[in-house]
């Protein structure tokens, strides 16, 4: 394993660096990255940005909004939020093993006198309060796992910057974003800085991987990362895209994630469809959208088409029947 030192706080650049390491450094079997963003909302690959953020608030307070390569839900970052990334060629594609890749964080906190547990579909918690969300992406058999650690984040800003949908409140039995989360600093018996914690986590990785060395980017690689930031991850098109035209909108929440469907239906035929949500999947959901165009807007027709596709590659732990129910009432 090799680790990458990244001192940038620019979110578009940081996601570009992560993406470059994931998609281009294919000969590196395992990579570990620690990074910190300026105040930012990072949305999941499949999410509709406008529905996930309080845009008036983010605009007023100069909070960045960027889209990552992995699925899952929106998270808030600031300079007291530590993010970590593990990239590996050794994980079996399709195995969403959040728990294994969260062990270095759990072990670091144990050394500091805090008991953290893995719970839910992708969360780390202390005494029932979430402090870390995890997500994964896959590319040509290669896996990228990343997590955002709430170390000493401004919870007021977190609650104001993120929208929380009524179905998520109802499904999780909570009244606010703030009630469900905690900062690591608040749980530590002895207070340290986020930089101290970052160093301890890196040292834990060195302990777990004693042969780990540092990877140094070349000037050419750094330029390629900057180009990715400028031309993809920092652009309006990547983050917001084009708002879908639709005649029908449906939202359904399942234990493994929410699906929001925008469908353009003309004479009971699907003319266009967009699928958003905080679900996880290996492949791009646009494949599913294309396959559904031209079908009758009937449950049986949609289900029959979905049953010809391995939908588990697009929607982890959501059955074709449930996907069809989300699309057609």
N, C-alpha and C positions, 0 to 999 in steps of 0.2 A: 504493500500500500504506500501511496505518496500523499502528502498533504500540500495544499495550496494556500499561501498567505494572500489575503485580499484586503487591502486597507480602504477601498472605495466605499463611500456611503450612498452612491448614486444607484437607485433601484434598477433602472433600465440597464445600466452597465453590469450590475451584479447578476441580474438574471441572464444577461448575454454571456457573461463569463461562465456561469453554471451550464448554460446550454452548449457553449463551445466545448467545455470539458466533457460533457455528456456525449455529444455527437461527433466530435472530431478527434479526441484523444483516445481512440479505440484500442490502441496498443497498451494503454495503462489499465491493468486489471482492476485496480481499486484506487479511488481518489477520495480525499476528505477535505472539505472546505468549510471555514467559518467566516461569516460575513454579517455586517450590520448596515441597515438602511436608514436614511433620513425618513421622517414621517411619511408613510406610504400605506396604501391599501393594495394588497396583492390578491387578485382574484384568480380562481381556478380556470383551467383551460376551457371548460364547457359553460362557464357562467355568463349571464347577461349583465354587463358591468353596471348599467343604469339601475337595475333592480337590486344590486348588492350594495350600492354606496349611497350616502347622502351627499349628492353632488354639490348642492349649494354650500354645504359645510366644508367639503374638501376644497372647493374653489376658494372660499373665503379665507381658509387657513393655510393655503399653499401646500396641501397634502397631495403627494404624487399618487397616481393610480396606474398600476401595471398588471399585465396578465402573464402568468407563468405557463410552463409546458405541462404541468401535471394537473390532474383533476382535483376534486374536493372543493371546499368552501373558501370564502374570502377571509383574509386575516389582516390585522393592522400591525404595522412595524413602526418603531421609532428607534432613536439612538440608544435606548435601553432595552432593546429587543435583540437577542442573539439568534442568528440563523445558522443551521448546520446542514451540510449536504454530504451524503455518501453515494458514490457512483461505483458500480460493480459489474463485472462481466460474469460473476459467479452465481448470480441468482437466477433460478429457473423462471423463465418468462411466464407471467400470469400469477405468480405466487405473491400476493399482496401481504408480505410478512412484515407489517409495521413493527410488531413487537420485537423481533430480533434486532432490527436496526435502531431501536430506541434504547437498547441496553446500555450503551456508553453514557447516555444522559442519566439513566436511573442509577448507574454505578457511581457517577460523579456526585450526585446528590446524596447518595448513601454515605460517601466519605465526609460530607458536610453535615451529617446528622439529620437528613431529611429522607423520609420514606415516600418514594414516588411509585405509582402503579400504572400499568397499562390497562386501559378500559375502553369500552365503546368500540366503534369501528376504526378509529384512528387517533385516539386521544391519550395523553399522559396527564395524570391527576395527582394532586396532593390533598388528602382528606376530602375527596369528592369534588375538588375544584380543579378545573382544567388550567394547565399552564403551558401546554405544548400541543399544537396540531401538527399532524404528519401527513405527507402525501408522497405518492410515487408515480413515476413515469417510466415507460419502456421504449427502447429504440434498438431495433435489430438485435434482440436478445440481451441488450444491455439495460441495467436497471439504475434509476436515479431515485434515491430516497432523500427527502429533506423535511426538516422540522423548524418551526419558529418557536423559540423559547421566550416566554414573557418573563423578563428578569425584573425590570422596574418601570414598566410601561405606564403611561398616563391613562388610567382607566376611563376617565371622563371623555377624553378624546376618542378612545376606542369605541365607547358606546355611542357617541355622536356621529362618528364617521361611517360606521357600518349600519346598514339597514338590517333588521331582523324580521323575517316574515312571520305572520301569525301562525302558519302551520308548524314552523320550527318551535315556536313558543309552546304551542299546544302539545306537540309530539314529545317534547323533552320536559314538559311540566315546569317551565321557568318563566320568570316575568321580565328578564332583561339579559342582555349580553353580560353586563357587569356582574350579575349575581352568580354566573357560572364559572368565573375565572379567578385566578389569583396570580400574583407576582411571586417569583422564586424568592426575591429579597425579603418579602414579608414572612416567609416560612423559615428562613435561615436563623439558627441560634446565634451565629456571629455574622455581622454584616460585612460584605465585600462589594467591590465594584463589578460592573459587567465585564470589564477587561480582565479582572482577576478570575472571574468565573470562566471566561473564554479560555484563559491559559490552563485552568484546571481541567477543562474538558479536553483540550488538546493533549495535555499530559496523560489523561486517562486513555486516550486513543494510542498514545505512544506505549503505554503499559500493555494494552491489549494487542497491539501490533508492534512488537519491539524492533522489527526491521523497517519500519516506516521512515521514509526520507522525504525531503521537500522537492516539489516540482517547480521549476522556474520557467516561466513563459519567455519565449523569444520575442524580439521586437515585432516580428512579422505576425506572431500569434496575438500579441496585444493589439495590433492594428486591426486584425480580423475581428476581435472581440468588440472593439469600438465601432466598427462598421455594423456589426450585428445590433448593437445598442441603438445606433443612429437610424438604421434602415428597417429594423423589425420591432424590437422590444420597446423602443421609445416612441413609436408612432401611434397616432390616433387610430388608424385602421386596425392595427393589431389589438389594441386595448378595447376599443369600442365597436369596431366594425360597422356594418350598415344595419340600422334597425329594421327588423323584418316587417314586411307588410303581411297582415293576417286577417282572416275573418273569424278564426276560432283560436282562443287561448285557453289552455288547460294546465293546471298544476296539481301534481299528486306527490305526496311524500311517502316513501317506503323506508324501512329500517336502514337500507343501504344507501339512501340518498333521495334527493328531490329531483323530479323531472318536470320541466315546464315546456309545454309544446305550443308553438305558434304555427298554425296551419292555414294555408290559403286554399279554400275549397270552392270550386266552381262546378255547378251541376253534379254535386256529390262525388267529384273526382279531386284527388289531392294534386293541386297545381304546384305547390311549394310547401316546405315544412322546415322548421328550425327547432332543434332540441337543445335546451339549456339545462343546467342543474349542477349540483355539487356531488354527483356520482363519480365513481372511478372506473377507468377502462384503459385498455392497452392501445386500442386502435381509435382512429379519428371517427367521431360520430357522424361526420358528413357522409360516410359510406352508407349508413342507414338512411339518412335523409334522401339521398339520391335513389336508393332502392324503393322507397315508398312513393315517389312521384309517379303519377299516372294510375295509381290504384283507386278503386272505389273507397270512399270514406266509410267503411264498414269494419266492425271489429273482426269478423271472420276473414276478410281479405287481408287486413293488416297482419293478423296473427299468422296466416298461412305464409305470407312473405317472410316474416320474422323467423319462422321455423325452418326456413331454408338457409339461414345465416347463423353462425356461431355468435349469438348476441353476448355471450359472456366475455368476449374480447372487447366489447364496447361498454357494457354495463355490468360491472362486477356484482354478483349476488342479487341480480334482478332478473326474474324469469321473463321469457317472451310473452307469456300471458299478462304479466303485470305491465310490461312495456306497452303492449297493445291497449290495455285498459287506460293507460295514461294518455294515449293518443286519441282513442275513440271512446266516447262515453257509453 
